[in-house]
Amino acid sequence: MPQITAAAVLQISLLLSALPAQYLISKWTGSNTTQRHRATQRLIVAWNDLRKSYLNLAVWTDWLEQWINEIVFYPAQGDDDEPGESPALEVQMHDNDQGYFGASREVRSPRPAYVLHRVGQVVMEKRNHMVGVIVSWDERLKAPPEWIKRMYSDSEVQRALDSPHYKVIFRGPGASSFLVGYLPQASLELFTGFQPDIPDVLDRYFSHYDGNRFVMRDWLRERFPDD
């Protein structure tokens, strides 16, 4: 009986994954050749990043620490799990009266030219290639001092304070769960031609997806009239 080496198994796996990858690219981006090309390039970049770092324990540790700090997980409604170690932070990330994490009810107008992204746009987080939807932004960082201290070194703080930050909702691991991130502008890029499937929570902010971006509900448009 012929012996199958690890290299052969890897080659077979890559061949078998080619068709699903092509199908997903087509499904996510439609039939437009330019959109498919851009999606393919993103897939190649993600694969190269994974290939270079998935065996590196230090990279995994740094990634996990950064991801936990920036993103808060919200389970499906009705889950009976105990809250995490920082329930106050989780509550503030979702909503708060201090205006932290994009929760300010102030009208964002006029819109500064250096705020590049808009509410309703689909974006990809560059570090982890997660795709989500912008639901709010601050022209400067607004977060609790302890969170800022944990996120940024002394040499990074001033630059972070002056950078636009965005509240982004990502799909969670469960059917009705979601992730909320508060991310600097430099960590995000537009991801057009794709509608993330994030059940329930997006309905609060948007009426529908128009093929390019999510359309804000009236209450949200009043807060971001120039978006």
N, C-alpha and C positions, 0 to 999 in steps of 0.2 A: 504493500500500500504506500503510495507516495507521501512524503513528509511535507507538511505545509509550514513554511517558516513565518516568523512574525512579520517580515517584510512583505511576504506574499499576502498575508491577511490584510495588512494596511493598504496595499495596492488594490485589492479587491474591494475593500470598504470605500476607498476613494472613488472607484469606478461606479459602484452602486449608488453613491451619494450624488453623482453628477446629475442624473435625471431629476431627483427631487429638488436639487438646488435650482436647476433651470425652471422647473415648474413654479417654485416659490418666487423666483425673480419675476417671472411672467405674471403670476397672480398678484403680487404686491405692486408692480409698477405698470401693468397694462401692456399694451402692444407697442407703445412708443419706443423706437429704437434707442433714442438718446437716454430715456429713463432706464431702460434695461442695461445699457452700458454703464451708467452711473451706479446702479445697484450692484452690478457685477464687480466694479472696481472697489466698492465698499466691502463686498464679500471677500475679495482678495486681500484687502488690507486687514480685515478682521482675522482671516486665516493666518496671515504672516505674523500678526501680533501673537496669536495663540501658539503658533509653532515655535516662536522664539522664547516664549515665557512659561508655557504650561508645566514644564518640569522644574522651574526655578522656584524654590520654596520662598525665597525672599520676596519675589514678585507677587506670589499669591498672598503673602502676609500683608504687604503694602496695599494691594488691591482691596482685600477684605476690610482692612482698617479704614481706608478712604471711603469705601462704599457704605459701610455702616454709619460713618459720621455724616455723610451727605444725604443719605436716603433713609426715610422712615417707612416701615412696613405697616399697613393697616389690613387686618384680616377681614374676612367676609363678615357682614353684619350678622349678629347673633352668635358669633363664636364665643365660647366661654373661657378662652385662654386667659391666664393671668397677664396683666400688663408687664412690659419690660422693665429694665432697671431705671429708665428715665421717663416715666409717664408724663411729667410736666413738659418735657421737650417734645414728646409725641403730640400732645395736645396743642402746643404752640405752633408746631409745624403745620398742623391742619388748619387751625384758626386761633386767633388771640386778639386781645384788645390793645396790645402795645404796638401794633403795626409791624411786628416781626415777620420774617419769611414771606413777604409779599401780601400780608393780610391787611395792610392799611386801606382804609376806605376813602382816602383822599383821591380826588380826580387827578389822573396822570395827564395833565395838559397844561402847557404845550409839551409835546413829546420831544425829548432831546434827540438830536441827530445821532448821537453816539450810542443810543439804545437801538441795536440793530434788529432784534427779533420782536415779534408782535404776539399778542394773545391770540390763541387759536391756531398758531402755526405748529406743525409737526417738526420736532427736532430730534437729533441723535446726540446722545452723550458720548463724546469722543473716546473717553478712557475705556468704557465698558461696552460701547456700541448698543446701548439701550435706547429704544425709540419711545418718545412720549409726546405730550401735548402741553404747551405753555398755557397756564391759567392766570398768571399774574407776573408782574415784574416790578422791581425797584430800581431807580436810576443809580442808587448807591446801596451798598450792603446795609441791611437792617436786620440785626439778629442779636440775641442775648450775648453779653460780653463773654460769658463762659464758653459759649459755642464758638465764637470767633477765636478765642484763645486756643481752643482745642483743634480748630481747623487750620489755623494759619500760624506760621512762625513769626517772630518779631520782625524779620526782614520782609515778610510778605503782607503784613497787616495793612499798611497804608495803601498799597496797590489794590488789595482786596476791598478796602473801604470805598475806594473811588470807582470800583468796577460795577456796572449793572449786574444785578442778580435776578434770576428767574425761578419762579415756582413752577415745577414741571410734574405732571402726573404720568406715571408709568403703570403698565399692567403688572399685577402681582402674580405669585405662583399659583394661587387658587382661582377658582372660577369667578369669584366676586371680590377678590382682594385687589389692592392697588398699592403702589409705592409713591411717595411724595418726596421730591428733591428740591433743594434750594441751591441753585448752581450758578457759578460765575459765567459771564458771557463767553469767555475764552474757551470754556469746556463744551460748548454746544455748537452744532451746525445744522442748517436746515436739512430736512429730509422730505422732499416733495414726492407726490404721487403715491403716498401710502397712508391708509387710514388705520391707525391702531385700534384694536378691539379692546376697549377698557369699559366693561359693562357698568351701567348705572351711574357711576360717579361723574362721567363727562356730561350726562344729561342735565346736571345742575348748572353747568356753565354755558353749554352750547345747545342750539336748537337742531343743528344738523351739520353734516360735512358736505361741502360744495364741490368736492373733487380736487381742491387745492389746499383748503384749510377748514377748520371748524368755525362756524358762524356763531358769534357771541349772542347770548340772551340779552334782553334790554337792560337788565340791572348791571350786567358786566360791561356792556357798551357805554353806559353812563360813566363808569369808572375809568374806562380806557377809550375815550371818544376818538382819539387820533390813530388808533390801531386798525 
